[in-house]
Amino acid sequence: MPLKLTGQEKDLGGGLKVTRLLPAFERRTVGPFVFLDHFGPMDFEPGMNVDVRPHPHIGLATVTYLFEGALMHRDSRARCNASSRAPSTG
């Protein structure tokens, strides 16, 4: 039977709020190391930073899918870890 998950709002810091669908009590079999967050749409001025609170990086892989726009991620040491652009729809 299909299950519709209801996300919980989480504040990651720096004004970045996400709706977290996983992990969820209803889907315990997915495990505690899979996160499914939804955020946006959001508009940021070029060069604007969003300072997310410190958090551990324990070897988890992160997948970010953009529907529109672009994103660049820098870690706390200012290393650029990822740069993404939404797929062209034209």
Long-range contacts (C-beta under 8 A, 24 or more apart in sequence): 3-27, 7-38, 10-37, 12-52, 12-53, 13-51, 13-52, 13-53, 14-49, 14-50, 14-51, 14-52, 14-53, 15-50, 16-50, 16-52, 33-60, 40-67, 41-68
